[in-house]
Amino acid sequence: MKKITISADLEVYNDETELPQDVQGLMTQAVEAREKSYSPYSQFRVGAAILLENGEVVTGSNQENASYPAGLCAERTAIFYAGAKYPESKILKMALTARSENHKVEVPTPPCGSCRQAIAEYEVKQDQPIGVFFMGEKGKVVKANSISDLLPLIFDNSYL
């Protein structure tokens, strides 16, 4: 047996004001998208904003459905739209934010496993990492330079 250690380097900002200007703007758009969430069941709103290399920004919010598996997270709503509308444009970075109708979300809220896998697919497709910035409602913001920092040992098309 051999033991391996997997580690990730993440950057933590005290709040949005410490972010680079372009990321502050992206996070503002993610907050605006978050408020468009359709989340009557979980009452948990999530917004995403994606910056593409062509300068376009694509946003998305979580969209729930009474048949739970039929809903879609904000990250996948945005990333799939970006892939459909701008298939040749690489994704440079994304900003994510979450808040609950039931309590304050004061800790950075990372993408769920399904969203991490979707982001990984696009990193592999474009052969370039995607910077992921995520936060709760307020407070600290975490930056991962690549989704592989949040999803080590990704499953990609090389296994198929």
Secondary structure, 3 states (H helix, E strand, C coil): CCCCCCCCCEEEECCHHHCCHHHHHHHHHHHHHHCCCECCCCCEEEEEEEEECCCCEEEEECECCCCHHHCECHHHHHHHHHHHHCCCCCEEEEEEEEEECCCCCCCCCCCCHHHHHHHHHHHHHHCCCCEEEEECCCCCEEEECCHHHCCCCCCCHHHC
